[in-house]
């Protein structure tokens, strides 16, 4: 869930009514005996009124298999990072995608720098790519 969660973070999960869950919320569910914490990116309702959620880790390119409302164990409400505690924000997937794009550009630039390419070369490369 990087960049929202870092290794060692403690996530506080509280029960939530599935009707109150929104796109951007971070939820916990269990699959194959694994506790998974991912962000809701889509919500669907069947003709019978059952809801299922499409979730994805913030740093993953593909979503998980749909999660039914009864599989949701709760919603992340707070994160504890060392001595800091903060609310778990609900972020729209477009914001997450933009952050992931920016981080990936930084990784590409870092790998270019490690090859000994100059800053001028990087700027010209970015201009050619329209970045």
N, C-alpha and C positions, 0 to 999 in steps of 0.2 A: 504493500500500500504506500510505498515511497512515492511522492515526497510528503504525504500527509502523516504517515507513521514511520518511525525510525526503529531500528533494532533496539530492544530493551524498553520501548514504550509500554506502559500499562494502559489498556483500554477498558473503560468502565462501560459495561453493557447493561441497559435497563429494559425491562419488558416494554413493549410498544404494541398498540393495537395496529394490526396490518392496515386498517383503513386510514390511519394517521401517517403512514409512511409515504414519503415523496421521493421523486427523482433527486439524486444527490445525497440522500441519507446513507450513512454507513451502517450496515446491519451484520449480525452474526447469525450463521446457520451451521448445521452439522450435516456433513456428507461423508459417508464411508468412515465413520468414527473420527473424522477430523473436524475441528472447530474452525470455521472460515469467517473472516471479517473482510467484506468487500462492499463496494458502493453500488447503489441502485442506479442503473442507467435507463431502464424502461420498465413500465408497469402495464400489464394487460389484465383485463377482466373477461372471464368466459361468459357465455350466455346464461349460465346458472349463477352468476355472481361471484364465482371464485376468482381470487386474484393470484397471479404469479408474477414474479419479478425477474428481470434480467439484471445480473450483477457482474461486476468486473473489478479486479484489483486496479488501483490507479496507475500502476506501472506495467500493466499487461495489455497486450494488443487485442486479445480475444475474450469475449465474455464467457462466463461459466454456463453450465446448463441451467435452464430456468428453475427458479426456486419458488415453490408453492407457499402460500401465506402461512400454512400450518408448520412449515419447516423453519420459519424465522424465529430465532431464539430471543432476539431483542435488537435494540438500536444503540449504537455508540453515542454516549452523551458527553463523556469527558475523556481526556487523555492526560496521563501523568508521565512526565518526562523528567526524570531526576527529581529536583525540588520544585519543578513547575507543574501546575495543573491548569488546563485550559479546556474550554468547551470544544466538543467535536463539531466542526462546522459542516453544514450541508452545502456541498459545492456542486454546481451544475457540471455535467460531463464535458461541456465545451471548455470550461475553465480548466478542467483537468487535462484535456487534450492539448490545450495551448501550453500549459506548464510542461507536459511531457515533450512536446515539440521543442520548446526552448532548451530543456535539459539535454535532449538528444543533439541539438546543434552544438551545445557546449562540449559534449563528449567528442563529437566529430572534430571540433576545433582543437581540443586538447590532443587528440591523436595526430592531427596534422602538425602541431607544434613539436610533438615528440619525434617527428621525422626531420626536424631541422628547417622547416619551411618558415620564411620570414613573415612578419606581421603584414607587410605590403602584399605578399602573395595571398594571404588569407583574405584581406579586404577585397582584392580583385576577384578571388574565387566567390566570395559571398555576393558581390555585385553581379557577377555572371549568373549566379543561381537566383537572383532576385530576392535575396534575404537581407 
